Amino acid sequence: MTNIDFFKSLDYNNGLEVAVKTLERFPLQYGTTLGLDGNPQIRPLEFKFEEDGVLYFDTVDFYTSYKEMKAHPTLQLCVCDQETMTYVRIGGTVNFTRDKKVIDRCFENSPVLTSQFGNHREVVVGYYLTDTWVEFNSFAEGLSPHKYQLPKKLVNKFEGGI
């Protein structure tokens, strides 16, 4: 399926589907955090999974991005397809967890994570977004812009949340 066919196949009445299917189709995203110095920081990141309407990612407890998100718990990420001139932006509040089930799912969904930290799972920290919004934009013919606010979820839904 071409990228334009992919985008045309999405259900634009369902913001969660637009977000998840786009994140899965384009596995390398770029996320921004507010740095400890007050300046924006951008880095590649990888969506791990969605469950019950919540988007999950991970980081490592010695990464600068972890320290930044602990100090300023917001994240924006962007996925862009140059071929169709289409992009999806997602933002929300970061909530950390060391819940074993979440960490295990992160490893299941990422060969990169497994190859880098498979023997050191204790350094991996899962996180999920709340107050999540999604913005879809395209310059391709037949694709109109859409904005979504995903349903509110509990701020700290895990015991052992950080």
N, C-alpha and C positions, 0 to 999 in steps of 0.2 A: 504494500500500500504506500503510495507516495505521501509526502508530508501534507500536501494540500488536501488529498483525500482523507487523511487522518483528521485534520482540523475540521473538515466539513462533516465528518461522521460524529463529532461530539454532540452531546445533549446539552445545549447551552441554557436549558432551564435548570440544570444541576451543576452548581458551582464546584461541588466536591468532585464530581466526575471530571470536569474540565481540568481541575488541579491535578488530581491523581494520575489520570491517563497521560497528561502532558509530562509530568515528572517522570513517569515510567518510560515514556517514549524517548525522552531526552535526559539520560541518566546523569549527566554532568551539569550541575547548576552553579550559579555564582551567587554567593550570599554576602550581605554587608552587615557589619556590626559597628557599634560605636566603640572606637578604640579607647584604651585607658588614657591616652593623651587627648581625648576629645575629638579626634579626627575620624572620619569614616574609614573603615577597613573592608576590603573585598577579598574574597578567597573562594576557591572551588569547594563545593560540598556535594553530598550525595544523599538524596531522599532514600529512606529505608523502607517504610511501609505506612499504610493507613489502616486504622482499626477504629470502628465505631465513630467515624467522622473526624478522627484526629490524625494529623500528619506527624510522623516520627522521623527523627534524624539522630545522629550521634556525634560526639566529639571525644577528645581524650583529655584526661584531667591535667596534663602538663602542657597542653596547647594554649597559646595566647588567646585564641578565640574563646576558649572556655572561661578564662579569666575575664575577658571582655563581656561575655554574655552574663556572667554572674554579676558584674558591676552594673551593666546596662542590659537588662533582659528583653531586648527586642531584636528581631531579625527581619530582614527583607531579602528575598532571593528572586532571581530572574532566570527564565529559560527563554532563549531566543532561537528562532529558526530563520536563518538568512534567506534560504530558498523561497519561503513564502512571505517573508517580511512580517512575521508573526511573533509575538512574545506574550508570556504570562509572567506576571509579578505576583508574589505572595508575601504577606507580612503577618506578623503576630507577636505575641508575648511568649518568651521562652520559659519552659518549665522543665527542670532537670529531674531525672530519676535514675536510680541504680537498680531498679526492679529487674531481677534475673530474666524474667520472661521477655521483657523489652530488649535487653542486651542480647539475649539469644536470637531473637527475631532480627535484630540489626545484623548479626553475624550471618544468619541464614540468607539474608538478602544482599550480601556484599562480599564477593570474592576478594576485593581490595582490602577491606577491613580484616578479613580472615587471614590473608597473606601477611599483613603488617602486624596484627595484634592477636592472632589466634591463640598463642600461648600466654597472653597477658591480658585476659578479659577484664581484670580488676581495674585497669586504667581507663576503660571505655565508659563513658557516661552517656546515657540516652537522654534525649529531650524531645518535647512535643510542643506544638504551638497552640495557644488559646487566643481568643479575640482575633481570630484569623480572617483575613480578607484576601480576596483573589481578584486580579484585574487581567482581563484578556483583551489584547489589541492586535489588529492586523491591518496591513495595507493591501492585502490580497482581496481581489474582487469576490464579493459574496460573503465575506466574513465581517460581521459588525462587532463593535466593542461591547464588552459586558463587564459588570462589576458585581461582586458577591461578598456577602458577609457570611462566613460559615457559622453554623449554630454554636452557641456558647457551650463549652464543656467545663467540667470542674477544674479549678486552678491546680489543685494538687490531688490527682486521682489515685496516686500510688502511696502505699505505706513505704517508708524509706525514701521518699522524695527528698531532694536536696534543697 
